[in-house]
Amino acid sequence: MNLERAEILARLIVRKHLSPAWRFAWHNGTTCAGICSFDTKTILLSKGITAVTPARYVRWTVLHEVAHALTSREKAHHGERWAEKCRELGCPDREGLTPHEDRLRELARKKARVK
């Protein structure tokens, strides 16, 4: 997905579902598509993985991380409460970006090495 469009999408989703204390940011990792940081109240997306990922999966990744933010730090890790929140938000209630997540990670790593 185009990174500018992905950022607009992510910021809109974060603004819609989380308090104004939360924000969106990029990270440069290639092993994790998205991160929910409770310490900094930030939803992060991997630039490399996002760049090689279809838009619907980017949307799902942001919603996946928002579900973590909404279900609290202590009990948020892919349990039933988190899965319910995912379904409520309209994203798959499972770990992983796509059935091809490993391939996307590898593409992101290769792209990062070329730069």
KOLLO-700068 format. One record per atom (N, C-alpha, C, CB): x, y, z; residue in one letter. Coordinates in steps of 0.001 Angstrom, whole numbers, padded with zeros to 6 digits, always signed. Last residue first. Glycine has a CB too. Layout:
BEGIN
XYZA/...
REM end
This chain:
BEGIN
+018005-000391+000152K/+018135+001055+000394K/+019428+001417+001043K/+017014+001547+001244K/+018122-003157+000250V/+018449-002488-001012V/+018704-001003-000765V/+017309-002676-002045V/+017178-003866+002752R/+018601-004074+002472R/+019037-003337+001208R/+018900-005568+002331R/+014452-003324+002511A/+015236-002543+003457A/+016733-002672+003180A/+014926-002980+004884A/+013712-005310+000679K/+013596-003912+000289K/+014440-003017+001200K/+012127-003472+000323K/+014128-007579+002265K/+014906-007390+001036K/+014893-005930+000612K/+014357-008275-000096K/+012199-007135+004275R/+013622-007223+004622R/+014500-006977+003394R/+013942-008600+005234R/+009856-007217+002752A/+010202-005991+003475A/+011684-005988+003836A/+009340-005849+004749A/+009895-009887+001896L/+009948-008802+000913L/+010373-007491+001578L/+008576-008631+000223L/+009640-011136+004406E/+010857-011330+003617E/+011006-010237+002553E/+010845-012715+002952E/+007070-010306+005131R/+008221-009938+005969R/+009516-010054+005174R/+008289-010832+007231R/+005594-011551+003123L/+005619-010090+003203L/+006792-009605+004050L/+004301-009564+003783L/+006030-014244+003816R/+006493-013747+002512R/+006577-012219+002532R/+005545-014223+001372R/+004725-014347+006296D/+006162-014614+006212D/+006744-014082+004911D/+006434-016115+006331D/+002036-013828+005539E/+002796-012861+006329E/+004299-013097+006256E/+002346-012908+007770E/+000008-015013+004097H/+001315-014889+003458H/+002242-013952+004234H/+001151-014388+002028H/-002366-014785+005384P/-001803-016130+005292P/-000384-016109+004711P/-002706-017020+004434P/-001627-011760+007232T/-002270-012488+006133T/-001765-013917+006163T/-001981-011817+004741T/-000874-011010+009884L/-001369-010051+008909L/-002171-010728+007812L/-000219-009279+008303L/-001457-012410+013091G/-000924-012453+011737G/-001633-011524+010786G/-000994-013834+011212G/-004066-013826+015062E/-002745-013233+014921E/-002364-013270+013449E/-001689-013979+015798E/-007531-012936+014754R/-006436-013900+014761R/-005123-013145+014687R/-006561-014908+013587R/-010105-011918+013963D/-009671-012094+015344D/-008619-013199+015430D/-010874-012422+016254D/-010250-009488+011385P/-010122-010888+011788P/-009554-011005+013197P/-009234-011649+010800P/-012289-006592+012154C/-011081-007213+011610C/-011005-008656+012076C/-009810-006433+012037C/-014315-005037+013308G/-014418-005460+011917G/-013146-006010+011314G/-014867-004334+011107G/-014596-004415+015954L/-013991-003396+015090L/-014038-003765+013609L/-012557-003163+015502L/-015632-006822+016909E/-016421-005602+017046E/-015917-004501+016111E/-016389-005115+018494E/-013422-008467+016468R/-014671-008704+015720R/-015560-007463+015750R/-015437-009920+016304R/-011667-007299+018353C/-011337-007352+016922C/-012608-007517+016090C/-010351-008514+016631C/-013033-007844+020721K/-012849-006444+020309K/-012494-006380+018828K/-011743-005758+021159K/-012813-010630+020776E/-014141-010002+020713E/-014032-008558+020225E/-014829-010045+022098E/-010043-010842+021052A/-010694-011366+019851A/-012090-010769+019681A/-010779-012898+019914A/-009682-009744+023635W/-009086-009083+022474W/-009784-009532+021186W/-007571-009385+022399W/-011031-011727+025094R/-011471-010324+025178R/-010946-009525+023986R/-010992-009679+026504R/-009510-014016+024489E/-010895-013922+024025E/-011411-012480+024061E/-011793-014816+024878E/-006167-012858+023587G/-007128-013670+024328G/-008535-013444+023803G/-007063-013352+025824G/-004059-011324+022581H/-004708-012332+021745H/-005601-013310+022496H/-003677-013094+021019H/-003343-009563+025201H/-002608-010389+024256H/-003425-011531+023665H/-001404-010945+024921H/-004592-007970+027128A/-004843-007716+025716A/-004265-008752+024765A/-004304-006397+025362A/-004401-007715+029833K/-005194-008827+029312K/-005387-008767+027800K/-006537-008850+029987K/-002680-005518+030414E/-002561-006775+031140E/-003260-007947+030455E/-003112-006607+032517E/-003435-003345+028723R/-002098-003924+028666R/-002054-005325+029279R/-001110-003017+029378R/-006687-003274+027170S/-005735-003079+028271S/-004462-003890+028155S/-006388-003411+029554S/-008213-003103+024940T/-008470-004212+025867T/-007459-004282+026997T/-008470-005519+025120T/-007480-001057+023254L/-008784-000977+023905L/-009030-002070+024942L/-009856-001036+022871L/-005025-001845+022224A/-005112-000613+023014A/-006407-000554+023817A/-005011+000611+022103A/-005813-004115+020753H/-004911-004247+021902H/-005046-003030+022819H/-003439-004406+021430H/-007361-002823+018824A/-008008-003777+019741A/-007128-004028+020961A/-008307-005113+019019A/-005335-001482+017488V/-006320-000698+018240V/-007047-001605+019232V/-007337-000013+017278V/-004163-003667+016215E/-003409-002951+017251E/-004325-002077+018103E/-002314-002089+016614E/-006260-004345+014471H/-005696-005356+015368H/-004967-004672+016531H/-004727-006299+014594H/-006439-002001+012958L/-007538-002374+013847L/-007094-003421+014876L/-008722-002908+013030L/-004001-002211+011573V/-004250-001063+012458V/-005360-001404+013446V/-004628+000201+011636V/-004500-004608+010178T/-003375-004515+011107T/-003578-003360+012081T/-002053-004339+010340T/-006665-003915+008565W/-006833-004938+009594W/-005716-004872+010624W/-006880-006325+008964W/-005360-002058+006882R/-006492-001645+007721R/-006688-002628+008867R/-007785-001539+006883R/-003598-003811+005646V/-003072-002694+006438V/-004160-002211+007386V/-002578-001527+005519V/-005391-005408+004307Y/-004607-006001+005376Y/-003943-004936+006241Y/-003559-006932+004800Y/-006411-003625+002425R/-007336-004210+003415R/-006572-004835+004577R/-008239-005270+002752R/-004087-002922+000842A/-004751-001963+001738A/-005640-002617+002786A/-005575-001007+000930A/-001367-005305+000725P/-002622-004736+000213P/-003348-003916+001292P/-003544-005861-000302P/+002080-004542+001268T/+000856-005166+001763T/-000378-004510+001148T/+000794-005081+003293T/+004490-003312+001050V/+004253-004475+000195V/+002967-005220+000558V/+005431-005423+000282V/+004475-001242+002897A/+004725-000920+001488A/+004442-002087+000546A/+006155-000476+001313A/+004256-002568+005353T/+003107-001826+004819T/+003272-001561+003326T/+002927-000497+005572T/+006879-003508+005685I/+005789-004461+005483I/+004577-003756+004878I/+005405-005141+006816I/+008286-001017+005904G/+008634-002028+004916G/+007514-003011+004636G/+009839-002772+005364G/+007054+000342+008061K/+007094+000929+006715K/+007323-000139+005660K/+008191+001996+006623K/+004924-000989+010430S/+006199-001173+009756S/+006126-000556+008369S/+006572-002671+009672S/+003124+001162+012617L/+003144+000246+011479L/+004556+000183+010917L/+002135+000691+010382L/+001887+001709+015928L/+002963+001792+014942L/+002765+000768+013836L/+004322+001584+015611L/+000238+003655+018142I/+000019+002538+017233I/+001051+002717+016124I/-001480+002496+016667I/+001053+004730+021398T/+001282+004841+019966T/+000932+003539+019265T/+002733+005222+019684T/+001653+005299+024130K/+000304+005444+023574K/+000375+005678+022056K/-000450+006616+024269K/+004030+004619+025183T/+003992+005894+024461T/+002613+006201+023876T/+005021+005884+023349T/+003252+002259+026541D/+004120+003245+027193D/+004054+004606+026525D/+005550+002757+027198D/+001846+000724+024756F/+001114+001349+025850F/+001943+002441+026505F/+000707+000304+026886F/+002016+000298+021458S/+002875+000676+022573S/+002039+001398+023633S/+004051+001575+022087S/+001408-002090+019234C/+000653-001224+020128C/+001554-000936+021320C/-000714-001882+020574C/+002471-002591+015905I/+002802-002608+017331I/+001845-001668+018058I/+004295-002191+017576I/+002663-004541+012885G/+002115-003490+013721G/+002475-003688+015176G/+000621-003427+013568G/+004376-006399+011664A/+003615-005449+010849A/+003104-004272+011658A/+002452-006148+010189A/+007580-007367+012382C/+006278-007139+012997C/+005535-006063+012203C/+006432-006722+014493C/+009973-007435+011114T/+009475-008697+011667T/+008078-008577+012235T/+010404-009192+012736T/+011159-005132+010352T/+010630-005979+009273T/+010142-007327+009798T/+011698-006200+008202T/+011086-001698+011561G/+011286-003135+011685G/+010685-003906+010522G/+010696-003628+012977G/+010645+000993+011669N/+011447+000481+010564N/+011718-001020+010636N/+012743+001209+010518N/+007423+002501+012202H/+008657+001899+012700H/+009360+001250+011521H/+008375+000856+013841H/+005367+005472+012451W/+005992+004392+011689W/+007116+003765+012509W/+006533+004914+010334W/+002429+006264+014421A/+003811+006494+013978A/+004280+005283+013176A/+004763+006754+015197A/-000383+007858+015978F/+000155+006907+015004F/+001599+007281+014693F/-000705+006887+013701F/-001577+008135+019394R/-001132+008662+018111R/-000669+007524+017217R/-000003+009692+018302R/-003672+008996+022216W/-003033+008022+021331W/-002661+008669+020009W/-003955+006819+021092W/-005095+010993+023400A/-003747+010743+023914A/-002970+009787+023007A/-003819+010174+025334A/-007679+010980+022415P/-006705+011883+021790P/-005275+011695+022298P/-007124+013306+022019P/-008584+007441+022415S/-008601+008790+022987S/-007548+009649+022292S/-008348+008747+024523S/-009694+005608+019475L/-008909+005797+020696L/-008983+007235+021191L/-007453+005406+020456L/-011209+005528+017102H/-011425+004511+018133H/-010709+004749+019456H/-011008+003208+017609H/-010588+007726+015411K/-011972+007273+015573K/-012162+006404+016814K/-012409+006501+014342K/-007800+007934+015473R/-008626+009057+015947R/-010059+008617+016241R/-008634+010188+014908R/-007131+005488+014285V/-006702+005794+015659V/-007570+006899+016246V/-005209+006213+015690V/-008258+005895+011733I/-008713+004794+012593I/-008346+005058+014048I/-008105+003457+012130I/-006778+008116+010804L/-008245+008177+010908L/-008778+007095+011847L/-008888+008025+009515L/-004168+007082+010817R/-004505+008220+011679R/-006017+008351+011861R/-003933+009520+011094R/-004425+005051+008866A/-004095+004723+010255A/-004474+005858+011199A/-002604+004412+010387A/-005001+006576+006533L/-005930+005559+007024L/-005681+005271+008505L/-005798+004263+006199L/-002629+008096+006350I/-003935+008763+006477I/-004953+007794+007070I/-004429+009290+005096I/-000782+006005+006027E/-000706+006889+007184E/-002024+007624+007411E/+000427+007892+007006E/-001596+004925+003590A/-001626+004097+004794A/-001598+004966+006053A/-000441+003115+004798A/-001046+007041+001868R/-002438+006618+002078R/-002577+005775+003340R/-002946+005828+000865R/+001745+007019+002107E/+000977+008224+002451E/-000475+007868+002726E/+001062+009269+001319E/+002436+004432+001197L/+002654+004812+002592L/+001894+006066+003004L/+004117+005022+002834L/+000454+002243-000671N/+001132+003530-000661N/+001244+004035+000782N/+000379+004558-001552N/+000853-001182+000000M/+000000+000000+000000M/+000892+001237+000000M/-000967+000003+001229M/
REM end
